[in-house]
Amino acid sequence: MGGLQTLVSLLEPTPVVQKVGYSRDTVRYELLVGLRYTRAKRRNHFISFISAISMAGIALGVAALIVVLSVMNGFQKELRARILGVASHVQVSGANNQLADWQAVAQRALQDPRVKAAAPFVNAQAMLAAGQAVRGSVVRGILPEREEQVAEIGLHMRAGRLDALKAGEFGIVLGAELARALGVLTGDKVALIAPQGLVTPAGVIPRLKQFTVVGLFEVGMYEYDSGLALVHLQDAQKLYQMGDAVSGVRLRLDDLFASRSVARELMATMDRDIFATDWTRSHANFFRAVEIEKRVMFIILLLIVAVAAFNIVSTLVMLVTDKQADIAILRTLGAAPASIVQIFMVQGALIGIIGTCVGLILGVLIGFNVATVVPFIENLLGFKFLAKDIYYISDLPSDVQLADVTTIGLVSLALSFVATLYPSWRASRVNPAEALRYE
């Protein structure tokens, strides 16, 4: 009789509402009954256990999603920074790899307020030889004082300095892996063999020039560390017989994500034989692969949240079975089927809301403290996840993005809401006469 009196009192809104301090217009009895079911100590402890497991599963799934996506965002940001430390935001080049009046092109580009710096370059292929070692390489002719404005190679020098490249002295700066393959250090000599040869009566003789290693750099990208050599712009022009021409001009922007629009506008204002490309095109496959991997990981980890959310179905189905007598009494006192649906939807949604909120808080906290959590786990387990002698990125970077956190939270709440629909509908279909037959 105690349960009947409680349910009857809940259907009399005025005294109950006055007791809890709400007006009749602001709180519906469906919400009050649903919250009371949630707070009540259930006779069936197994239902409480399943509810706790569902809540914990949603929290862990949401937290795992946030942490994994934050780490992937961090990797993407770190790799993008390393690539753009050597590559340019926008590259303007001429037909046949030659640009005659690069000063005019640079001046025109700098008229755009988004362009912060411009530097000429010569890009060519060569063979580098030192002793018995021979390696193919990309040779880039640069002006050191301008190059430091558009790239960050100077920040990654392991030996020597970028400004040690002097016109006419034929110095060369090598990537660390390339220097290791050739077996050379700063001060050593390397022979640079250009593909453009000299025509003689005896045939075509490759052009060869000896360079002195004046520096080594390591940006952490194997493509550049093992296959890029830097020389002074004038030395490259002499070696490749380009006169005063260059291969193109490299531009640095204040916003790297504006590179596509800047390149498009530059092409519209320049001659037809001048081309402008941005970093999203030159490394399109790489960044597209990273983005696809991020989406796939989102879908895979979302299954964890989905499984936990649909545990709410089993929880509510068992609760409906346990509360059939209460449902019958509510129906007998005049509760509509829609009200019964709302009562159980409140309880199921509350499990999803609590689990999602706990997961969001936990995931954001871990995401912002990956640099502290990972070393602790490594010390606890006694090994490193990313060894420095194997991986170029030895620390797990993290970049928590509000868009990811918001999307994960909304999807988790949506899955939790969908999981309440069937059990709530089933509760509304309970026949009062059948449910009270044996009470």
N, C-alpha and C positions, 0 to 999 in steps of 0.2 A: 504493500500500500504506500510505502514511502516514495517509491519511484513514481507511482501514479500522481501523488500529491505534488511532486516536483514538476512533472510535466504539465499538470493543470495550472500550476502557478506561473509557469513560463508562458502559457497561452493567455494569461491575464496580464497584459502589458503594463497597466498603470502601476500596481504596487511594485512589481519587479523593477521596472524602469526607474521609479522613484528611489528605490533602494540603492541602485548602482550609480545614480546621479545623472542619467541621460534623459532626454525628452523622448516622447513616444515617436516623434517625427524623425529622429536621427538614428535610432537603432531598431532594427527589425528583430523579431523573436527568433528567426532562423539563424541569425548570427550568434545570438546569445546561447541557443541550444547547441550549435556547432562548437562554440568555444567551451561550453560546459562539458561536452563529451570529450573534448581534448584534455581538459584539466582533470577530469574525473579519474579515480583509480579504478581500472578495469578489473573485472573478475577474471578475465582471460588474459593472463600475463603474456601469453605467446603473441597476442595481437600487439601489445606494447613493445615487445622485442622486435617484431617485424617493422613496426613504425620507426623505431630507433635505427634499425639497420638501413631502412630506406632513406632516412634523414642523413645518416652518416655517408651512405653511398653517394647521394647527390652532392654533399659537401666535398667529398674526396674527388669526385669526378670534375666538379667545377674548379676546384683548386688545381688539379692536375692539368686541366685545359689552359688555365691562365698561366701557369708556370711554363709549360711546354711552348706555348705560343710566344710568351715573353722571351724565352731563350732563343727561339727561332728568329724573332725580331731582332734580338741582339746580335746574332750571327750575321743576319742580313745587313744590319747597319755597320758592323765591323768590317765585313768583306767589301761593302760598298765604299767605305772610307779608305780601305787599302787599295782598291782598284783605282779610285779617283785620286789617290796620292800620286799615281804615276800617269794615268790617263787624264784626259781633259774633259771638262763639262761639255764643251762644244769645240769641234775641230773644223776649220775652214781650209780647204785644199783646192789646188788648181788642177786642170786637166793634165794628164801625163805626169802626175806627181811633181809639177812645177808651178810656182806662183811667182810672177815677176816682181810686182810692186807690193810687197807684203806690208810696208809701212802704211800705204793708203788703205789697205784692207783692215789693218789693226785699228787705224784711226776711225774708220767708219763703224767698226764694231763697238769701239769704246764710246761712241755717241749714245748707245743704248744704256740707260742708267742701271740696268741689271747686270751689265758686263763690268767686272771690276778690274780685270787685267788681261793682257794679250801678250803672247810670246811666239816668235817664229821658230820653226824647226825644219830639219832635213831628216827624212826617214828613208833608210836604204838597208839592203841586205849585205852581209859580208861574212867571210870566214876568218876566224881568229885562231892563230897558231902560236903555241909556246912550247918549244922543244918538240916532243913527239905527239903532244896533244893538239887536236884540231876540233873546233866547235863552230857551228853555224850560229849567227846572232843577228839581231836587229840593231842597226847602228842609228842612233838619233843624235843629230847635230843640234846644239842648243846654245843660247846665250845665258850663262849661269845666273846673271843678275835678274833677267826677265823670267827664267824658268822657275825660280823660287817663288814667284808671284802666282804661278798657275798650277804648280805641283808641289808635293811635299817630300820629294826625294831627299832634299837637304836635311830633313828631320830624321831620316833613316840611314844616315851614313855610319858604317861600322868602322871605317878607316878613311883618313883624309877628309877633304872638304870639296864641295861642288865647285866653289869659286877657284879651285886650283886649276881648272881648265882655262888655259890662256891661248889666245889666238897665235898660231905659228909655232907653238911649242909641242904640238901633237901629243897632248896628254889624253888619257882615257879613264873613265870611271866604269867599273864593271859591277854587275850583280854578284852577290856573294856566291851563289851556286855556280855561276859561270866561271868565276875566278877559281873556285875549288876544283872544277872540272879541268881547267887549264893548268892548275898547280902554280898559280902566281899570287904574289902579294904586292902591296904598294912599293913602287920603286922598280919592279921587274919590267921587262920588255915583252911586248906581244906584237906579232906581225898581223896586220890587217890586210886581207886580200879582197879587193873589190871585184865584183863580177864584170864591170866595164873594163875591157882590156885595151891594150895598145896594139894597133895593127902594124905588123912589121913584115918584111919579106919572108921571114921564117914562120909567120902565122900570127895569131892573136895571143898576146902575152898578158896574163892578168896583171892588173895594177896592184902593187904591193907597197905598203908603208909601215914602218916600225913606229909603234906608239909606246909611251911610258905609262904604266898604271899609276894614277895619282889618287885613286880613291876606290872604296868598295861600299855598296849600299845593300840593304836587305829590307824590303818592304813587307815581306811575309806572304807574297804571292809567287808561287813557283814559276808561273809563266814569265814574270818579269825578272825575278832573281836569277833565272837560268838562261835567259835569252835576250837580255838588253844590255847594250853598251852605250855610254854617253861620251860624246866628243864635242869640242867647240864647234860652233856653227861655221865659222870661216874655214876650219880644217876640213869639215865635211864637204863644204862647197868646192874646195880645191881638189879633194880626193875624188869626188864624183863628177867633177867638171861641170858644175852648175852655174858658174859665174856668180852673179848677185842674186840669183833666184833661190827660192826655198821650196820645200814641199808644201808648206801651209802655215797656218797660224792657229795656235791653241788658245782657247778662251776660258777664263774662270768667271763664274757667275756668283751673285750673292745668294741665289736660291738654286740649288742643283736640279730641283724638280721643274724649274722653268726652262730647262735646256731645250726641250722640244719646240716650244713656241719661239724661243730666241733663234734657233737654227732655221725655222721656217721663215721668220721675218727677215733674217739676213739673206737668205737665198732669194727672196723676193726683191731685195734692193740692190743686189750685186749682178755682175755679168753672168751670162749663161754658162760660161766655162768654169765657174767657181761653184764649188759644192760645200755644203755645211752639213755635218752629221753630229749627233749628240751621243752621250754615253749610253743612253737607253737602247740605241741601235747597235752600237759597237759591241755591247755585252748583253744583247737581248736574250739569247738562249740561256745564259747563266742565270739572270735574274728571273726569267720566266720559270726555269726549273725550280728555283728556290720558292717562288710564289705557289707553284703547283704542289710542292712538297708540304708547304704550310697548310694549304687547303685540305690535302689528304689527311694530314695529322689531325686537323680539326674534326673531320668527319669520323675518323677512327676513335678518337678520344671522346667524341660526343656520344658514342655508343655506351660508354661507361655511365654517363649521366642518364641516358635513355633507359638502361637496365634498372638503375636505381629508381628512376621516376616511375617506371611501370611496376615496381614493387608496391607502389601505393595502391595499385589495383587489387592485389591480393590482400593488402591490409584492410582496405575498405570493404571488400567482399566479405571477409571474415567478420568485420565489425557490423555490417548489415545483418548477417546471420545472427550475431550475438544480440543485436538490438531490435529484433523483429517485434517483440512485444511492445517496446517503447514506440516504434513506428506505428503499430496498429492503434495504440492509444491516441497518438497525435492525430491520426487520420479520423478516428472516431470523434475526437473533439473538434474536428472541422478543418484540420490542416490540409491544404491542397497538395497534390502530387508535386507541383513545382516547388513548394516550400520544403518538402522532404529532400528533393534534389539539392536545393541550396544548402540545407543543413550539412549534408555529407560532403558537398563540394567545399564548404568552409573548412572542414577538418582535413580533407586531402590537400587542399591548397596551402593550409598552414604548414603541413609537413614539407611541402616543396619550398615555401618561402623561407622557413627557418634553415633548411639544408642549403638553399642557394645563398642566403646571406652569410652563413658561416663559411661556405666555400669561397665566396668572393673575398671575404676578409682574410682568410688563410692564404688564398692564392696570391693576393696583392702583397701581403707581408713577405711571403717567400720570394715572390718575383723581385721585390725591391732589395732583398737581402741574399740573393743567390751567391754573391761574392763572399758572403760570410758562411752561409749554410754549406756550400759545396766543400770548401777546405775542411770544415769540421767533420763532414762525412768521410772525406778522404783520409784524414788523420785517424778517424775511428776504425775504418776498414783497412788502412795500411797500404793503399795504392792510389795512384792518380788516374782520374778519368781521361784526361787529355795530357799525355806526357809531352814535355817540351822537345824531346829528341825525335818525336814522331809527328806531332801536329804543329802547324804554324800558329794556331790559336790555342794557347795552353790554358786559358781561363774561360769559364762559361760566362759570356756576356748576357745581359738581360735588358730588355727594353719593354717595360709595361706600358701598353697603349690603351687609352680610355675606350677607343672604339672596340677593341677586342673584349675588354672586360664587360662593356655594356651589352655586346652581342651575346656573349656567353650567358650572362645573367638573364637576358630576355628569353633566350632559347630554353634555358633550364626551367624558368617559370612556365613557359608555354607547354613544355612536355609534362610538367607536374599537373597543370590544369587539364590537359587532355586526358591524363591518366585517371582523373576523378569522374569523368563523364559516365562511363559504363556502370561502375558500382552505384553512383548516385541515381542513375536511371533505374537500376534494378531495385534500389530501396523504395523508389516511388511506386513500384509495381507490387509491393507486398499487399496481400489480401488481409484486411483486419480480422475477418472472421476466422480464417485459417490460422493466423498467427496467435490468436487468443484462445483457440480451442482447448489447449492443454494448460493454460495459465490458471 
